[in-house]
Amino acid sequence: MKYLLLIVVLALVFSMLARKRARPPEVKPEPNARSKPPVLNMVTCAQCGLHLPLDEALPGQGGMFCGAAHRASYELEHGTRS
C-alpha cells in the first residue's frame, strides 16, 4: 500500500513539472511599450484657425501662424508689419 502511495505522489510531482515546462514563458512588456505618447502643446493659427503643435508654429506680431504666407498676410491686413 505504501508503494502505491509513493507511486501516486511521484506521478503527481512529475505531471506538475511537465505542465510547468510545457507552458510558454511569460513575456513581460517593456515599460516604454505601453507608455502614452507625449502631450504636445497646441496653438491656433491667427489667420486660418488651423491647430498645430507649438514647435511647428511661426510666431508673429499677431500671434502664432501655420506658415510664413499666413503670417505675412495677417500682418498686412492688420497693419502690424514693421
C-alpha positions as a Markdown table, in Angstrom:
| # | Residue | x | y | z |
|---|---|---|---|---|
| 1 | Met | 0.0 | 0.0 | 0.0 |
| 2 | Lys | 2.8 | 2.4 | 0.9 |
| 3 | Tyr | 4.4 | 1.8 | -2.5 |
| 4 | Leu | 1.2 | 2.6 | -4.3 |
| 5 | Leu | 1.0 | 5.9 | -2.4 |
| 6 | Leu | 4.7 | 6.7 | -3.2 |
| 7 | Ile | 4.0 | 6.0 | -6.9 |
| 8 | Val | 0.9 | 8.3 | -6.9 |
| 9 | Val | 2.9 | 11.1 | -5.2 |
| 10 | Leu | 5.8 | 10.8 | -7.7 |
| 11 | Ala | 3.3 | 10.7 | -10.6 |
| 12 | Leu | 1.8 | 13.9 | -9.4 |
| 13 | Val | 5.1 | 15.6 | -8.9 |
| 14 | Phe | 6.3 | 14.6 | -12.4 |
| 15 | Ser | 3.0 | 15.8 | -14.0 |
| 16 | Met | 3.3 | 19.1 | -12.3 |
| 17 | Leu | 6.8 | 19.5 | -13.6 |
| 18 | Ala | 5.8 | 18.6 | -17.1 |
| 19 | Arg | 3.0 | 21.2 | -17.1 |
| 20 | Lys | 5.4 | 23.9 | -15.9 |
| 21 | Arg | 7.8 | 23.1 | -18.7 |
| 22 | Ala | 5.1 | 22.9 | -21.4 |
| 23 | Arg | 3.8 | 26.3 | -20.5 |
| 24 | Pro | 5.3 | 29.1 | -22.7 |
| 25 | Pro | 7.4 | 31.6 | -20.8 |
| 26 | Glu | 5.6 | 34.8 | -19.8 |
| 27 | Val | 6.6 | 37.7 | -21.9 |
| 28 | Lys | 6.6 | 40.9 | -19.9 |
| 29 | Pro | 6.1 | 44.1 | -21.9 |
| 30 | Glu | 8.8 | 46.7 | -21.9 |
| 31 | Pro | 8.0 | 49.7 | -19.8 |
| 32 | Asn | 8.1 | 52.0 | -22.8 |
| 33 | Ala | 5.9 | 49.7 | -25.0 |
| 34 | Arg | 2.7 | 50.7 | -23.3 |
| 35 | Ser | 3.5 | 54.3 | -22.4 |
| 36 | Lys | 1.4 | 57.1 | -23.7 |
| 37 | Pro | 2.6 | 59.4 | -26.4 |
| 38 | Pro | 3.9 | 62.7 | -25.2 |
| 39 | Val | 1.4 | 65.5 | -24.9 |
| 40 | Leu | 2.0 | 68.3 | -27.4 |
| 41 | Asn | 1.1 | 71.9 | -26.7 |
| 42 | Met | -1.2 | 73.0 | -29.5 |
| 43 | Val | -1.8 | 76.6 | -30.8 |
| 44 | Thr | -4.2 | 78.0 | -33.4 |
| 45 | Cys | -3.1 | 79.9 | -36.5 |
| 46 | Ala | -4.3 | 83.5 | -36.1 |
| 47 | Gln | -5.1 | 83.7 | -39.9 |
| 48 | Cys | -6.9 | 80.5 | -40.7 |
| 49 | Gly | -7.6 | 78.8 | -37.4 |
| 50 | Leu | -5.6 | 75.7 | -38.0 |
| 51 | His | -4.5 | 73.8 | -34.9 |
| 52 | Leu | -0.8 | 72.8 | -34.9 |
| 53 | Pro | 1.9 | 71.9 | -32.4 |
| 54 | Leu | 3.7 | 74.8 | -30.8 |
| 55 | Asp | 7.1 | 73.7 | -32.0 |
| 56 | Glu | 5.9 | 73.8 | -35.7 |
| 57 | Ala | 4.2 | 77.2 | -35.4 |
| 58 | Leu | 5.7 | 80.5 | -36.6 |
| 59 | Pro | 5.5 | 83.4 | -34.1 |
| 60 | Gly | 4.4 | 86.8 | -35.5 |
| 61 | Gln | 3.1 | 90.2 | -34.4 |
| 62 | Gly | -0.5 | 89.0 | -34.2 |
| 63 | Gly | 0.1 | 85.6 | -32.6 |
| 64 | Met | 1.1 | 82.2 | -33.9 |
| 65 | Phe | 0.8 | 81.1 | -37.6 |
| 66 | Cys | 0.9 | 77.9 | -39.6 |
| 67 | Gly | 3.2 | 79.3 | -42.3 |
| 68 | Ala | 5.1 | 82.4 | -43.4 |
| 69 | Ala | 2.4 | 83.2 | -46.0 |
| 70 | His | -0.3 | 83.4 | -43.4 |
| 71 | Arg | 1.9 | 85.4 | -41.1 |
| 72 | Ala | 2.7 | 88.0 | -43.8 |
| 73 | Ser | -1.0 | 88.1 | -44.9 |
| 74 | Tyr | -2.2 | 88.7 | -41.3 |
| 75 | Glu | 0.4 | 91.4 | -40.7 |
| 76 | Leu | -0.5 | 93.2 | -43.9 |
| 77 | Glu | -4.3 | 93.1 | -43.1 |
| 78 | His | -3.9 | 94.3 | -39.6 |
| 79 | Gly | -1.1 | 96.8 | -40.2 |
| 80 | Thr | 1.3 | 95.2 | -37.6 |
| 81 | Arg | 4.2 | 94.7 | -40.1 |
| 82 | Ser | 7.2 | 96.7 | -39.2 |
